[in-house]
Amino acid sequence: MDITQILEYTQRKKGVEETFPFNQDTLVLKVGGKMFMLIPLEKHPLNFSVKTKPEWSADLREHHPQITGAYHMNKTHWNSVIVAGLKEDLIKRLIDQSYQLVFDKLPKSVKENI
């Protein structure tokens, strides 16, 4: 997947907003005002950071050298993912889980407005 495909996929999810809260080079995708994905736009190869369940994080890191603990994030929950060499379905599963983990923690009133 390339950056365009990743962004098109994330934009189809309900309530997703694209922001640049840190700098103009790091795109932060949020749902309900909470971030679920970070994409450093100027970094090559293409990579992103997403939240995953801790037990899956350990398995991912063991089987995929492209997946490591995310820089400056809680490495128990956040992973940095280099896209090259990963199958599209795994990339989508990573994005889906991150979105869902964040969405599920939102207050009921916020979820209802999304």
C-alpha positions in Angstrom: 0.0 0.0 0.0 1.1 3.6 -0.6 0.2 6.7 1.3 -2.7 7.5 -0.9 -4.3 4.0 -0.4 -3.7 4.2 3.3 -5.4 7.6 3.6 -8.3 6.6 1.4 -8.8 3.5 3.6 -8.7 5.5 6.8 -11.0 8.3 5.5 -13.8 5.7 4.9 -14.0 5.1 8.7 -16.6 7.1 10.6 -15.6 10.3 12.3 -11.9 10.3 11.2 -10.2 13.7 11.2 -6.7 14.5 9.8 -4.7 16.9 12.0 -1.2 18.3 12.3 -0.9 19.0 16.1 2.9 18.4 16.4 4.4 19.8 13.2 3.7 20.0 9.4 5.5 16.7 8.8 3.4 14.4 11.0 -0.1 13.6 10.0 -2.2 12.5 13.0 -5.5 10.7 12.4 -8.1 11.0 15.2 -11.5 9.7 16.0 -13.5 11.5 18.6 -10.5 13.8 19.2 -8.2 10.9 20.1 -5.4 9.8 17.9 -5.3 6.3 16.5 -2.6 6.7 13.8 0.4 8.9 13.2 2.1 9.1 9.8 5.5 10.9 9.4 5.0 12.3 5.8 8.7 13.1 5.1 10.1 9.8 6.4 11.2 7.1 3.9 10.4 4.2 3.7 6.7 4.9 4.3 5.8 4.0 7.9 3.1 4.8 10.5 2.3 4.2 14.1 -0.8 2.5 15.4 -2.2 1.2 18.6 -2.6 -2.6 19.1 -3.5 -5.0 21.8 -0.4 -5.8 23.8 -0.5 -9.6 23.2 -0.8 -9.0 19.4 2.1 -6.4 19.6 4.5 -9.0 20.9 3.5 -11.5 18.2 3.7 -8.9 15.4 7.2 -7.8 16.5 8.4 -11.4 16.7 7.2 -12.3 13.2 7.6 -9.0 11.3 10.9 -7.1 11.4 9.1 -4.1 10.0 7.1 -3.8 13.2 8.7 -2.3 16.3 7.7 -0.3 19.4 6.7 3.2 18.4 9.2 6.0 19.0 8.1 8.4 21.8 5.0 6.3 22.5 4.0 3.6 25.0 5.6 0.6 23.4 3.3 -1.8 25.1 0.4 -0.4 23.1 1.9 1.4 20.1 3.8 0.0 17.1 5.8 1.6 14.4 5.1 -0.1 11.1 7.3 0.0 7.9 4.8 -0.7 5.1 7.3 -2.2 2.7 7.1 -6.0 2.6 3.8 -6.3 4.5 0.6 -7.6 3.0 -2.3 -5.2 2.5 -4.6 -7.2 4.6 -2.2 -7.0 7.6 -1.8 -3.2 7.2 -5.6 -2.9 7.1 -6.0 -5.1 10.2 -3.5 -2.9 12.0 -5.4 0.3 11.1 -8.7 -1.3 11.9 -7.6 -2.5 15.4 -6.1 0.9 16.3 -9.2 2.7 15.2 -11.5 0.3 17.1 -9.4 0.4 20.3 -9.6 4.2 20.4 -13.2 4.3 19.4 -14.2 1.8 22.1 -12.7 4.0 24.8 -14.6 7.1 23.8 -17.5 8.3 26.0 -20.9 7.1 24.9 -22.0 10.6 24.0 -19.0 11.1 21.6 -19.6 7.7 20.0 -23.3 8.6 19.4 -22.2 11.8 17.6 -19.8 10.0 15.2 
